[in-house]
């Protein structure tokens, strides 16, 4: 068995292997707003270490949009392949065992040994800050909404609806702002 991780476009030979059933594709996705924040973290970390950039360095969140659109185009090329299993970052980063079981099932492999090799504390993804739905905490409501408009098609197709106390808290804050305007 061979695992190939890439951010590149699928090649014609890989597409043919997927269509013939000899290759399984798992596509991992994340809310573009969270990807943008992580890309900025990585750029700032690289700057702090004096690393040189292949491309123009990222300065702010809007610099990320051009690169992000390219990544989303590539993501879609993989996700639209027949039989592709799409997995979301929220599950990959925080429910590792469940995701490993889904991948094993997708490939027709037994999932029983996974319990012995994976624990809830081990993750098979890089974590910059390791926070769920960062955009709800680190972007203003206006930024969150503007980015949603810009990336609506991708978010609606591949990103689960926000959940949990952060979303409820943000909603409560926004409702409070609206009520204050009218009182």
C-alpha positions in Angstrom: 0.0 0.0 0.0 1.3 3.5 -0.9 0.1 6.8 0.5 0.5 9.9 -1.7 -0.2 13.3 -0.1 -0.3 16.3 -2.4 -1.5 19.8 -3.0 -1.0 19.4 -6.7 -3.6 18.7 -9.4 -4.4 15.1 -10.1 -2.4 13.8 -13.0 -4.0 11.9 -15.9 -2.4 8.6 -14.8 -3.8 9.1 -11.2 -7.2 9.9 -12.6 -7.2 6.7 -14.6 -6.0 4.7 -11.6 -8.9 6.1 -9.6 -11.4 5.3 -12.4 -10.1 1.8 -12.7 -10.4 1.2 -8.9 -6.8 0.6 -8.2 -6.4 3.9 -6.3 -8.6 5.3 -3.5 -8.8 9.0 -3.0 -9.4 10.7 0.3 -9.7 14.5 0.1 -9.3 16.6 3.2 -10.9 20.0 3.3 -11.2 22.9 5.7 -13.2 26.1 5.9 -11.3 28.6 3.7 -11.5 31.1 6.5 -9.6 28.8 8.8 -7.2 27.9 6.1 -6.4 31.6 5.6 -5.7 32.1 9.3 -3.4 29.0 9.3 -1.6 30.2 6.1 -0.9 33.5 7.9 0.4 31.7 11.0 2.8 29.7 8.8 3.9 32.8 6.9 4.6 34.7 10.2 6.4 31.6 11.6 8.6 31.4 8.5 9.3 35.1 8.7 10.4 34.7 12.3 12.8 31.9 11.4 14.1 33.9 8.4 12.9 31.5 5.8 12.8 32.7 2.3 9.5 32.5 0.3 9.0 31.0 -3.1 6.2 33.4 -3.7 5.4 36.9 -2.5 5.2 36.8 1.3 1.7 36.9 2.9 1.1 40.1 4.8 -2.5 40.0 5.7 -5.6 37.9 5.3 -6.6 39.4 2.0 -3.2 38.3 0.5 -4.3 34.7 1.1 -7.3 34.8 -1.3 -5.4 34.3 -4.5 -3.5 31.3 -3.3 -6.6 29.9 -1.6 -8.6 30.0 -4.8 -5.9 28.0 -6.5 -6.0 25.4 -3.7 -9.7 25.2 -3.8 -9.6 24.6 -7.6 -7.2 21.7 -7.0 -9.3 20.4 -4.1 -12.4 20.3 -6.3 -10.5 18.4 -9.0 -9.7 15.7 -6.5 -13.1 15.8 -4.7 -15.0 15.3 -8.0 -13.2 12.1 -8.9 -15.4 9.0 -8.7 -15.5 7.4 -5.3 -13.5 10.2 -3.6 -14.0 10.2 0.2 -14.3 13.8 1.4 -13.2 14.4 5.0 -13.3 17.7 6.9 -10.6 19.1 9.0 -12.9 19.4 12.0 -13.2 15.6 11.9 -9.6 14.8 10.8 -8.0 16.9 13.6 -10.4 16.2 16.4 -11.9 12.7 15.7 -8.9 10.8 14.4 -10.1 7.3 15.2 -13.5 7.9 13.5 -11.7 9.3 10.4 -9.3 6.4 10.3 -12.3 4.0 10.4 -13.9 5.9 7.5 -10.7 5.7 5.5 -10.3 2.0 6.3 -13.9 1.3 5.3 -13.5 3.3 2.1 -10.6 1.1 1.2 -12.3 -2.1 2.2 -9.9 -2.7 5.1 -10.8 -4.0 8.6 -11.0 -1.2 11.1 -10.6 -3.3 14.3 -6.8 -2.9 14.7 -7.1 0.8 14.6 -8.2 1.0 18.2 -4.9 -0.4 19.3 -2.8 1.9 17.2 -4.6 5.3 17.5 -5.6 7.1 20.6 -7.8 10.1 21.0 -4.7 12.2 21.8 -2.8 11.3 18.6 -3.7 13.1 15.4 -2.4 12.6 11.9 -2.6 16.2 10.8 -0.4 19.2 11.5 -1.9 21.5 14.1 -0.8 25.2 14.0 -3.1 26.3 16.8 -5.3 23.2 16.9 -8.6 25.1 17.3 -11.9 24.2 15.8 -13.5 26.9 13.6 -10.9 29.5 14.3 -12.6 32.1 12.1 -15.5 32.4 14.6 -13.0 33.6 17.2 -10.3 35.4 15.1 -12.3 37.1 12.4 -14.8 39.9 12.9 -18.4 39.0 12.0 -18.0 41.2 9.0 -14.9 39.4 7.8 -16.5 36.0 8.4 -19.5 37.0 6.3 -17.4 38.6 3.5 -15.2 35.5 3.3 -18.4 33.3 3.3 -19.7 35.3 0.3 -16.3 34.9 -1.5 -16.1 31.2 -0.9 -19.8 30.3 -0.5 -19.8 27.5 -3.1 -16.9 25.6 -1.5 -18.1 26.2 2.1 -21.6 25.0 1.3 -20.4 22.0 -0.6 -17.6 20.8 1.7 -17.8 22.4 5.2 -20.2 21.3 7.9 -22.4 23.9 9.5 -20.9 25.6 12.5 -21.8 24.1 15.8 -21.0 24.4 19.5 -20.8 27.1 22.0 -18.5 29.4 20.0 -21.1 29.7 17.2 -23.9 30.2 19.8 -21.8 32.8 21.5 -21.1 34.6 18.3 -24.8 34.5 17.4 -25.6 35.9 20.8 -23.1 38.7 20.5 -24.5 39.7 17.0 -28.0 39.5 18.3 -27.1 41.8 21.2 -25.5 44.3 18.8 -28.7 44.3 16.7 -31.0 44.7 19.8 -28.8 47.6 21.1 -29.2 49.4 17.7 -33.0 49.3 17.9 -33.4 50.1 21.6 
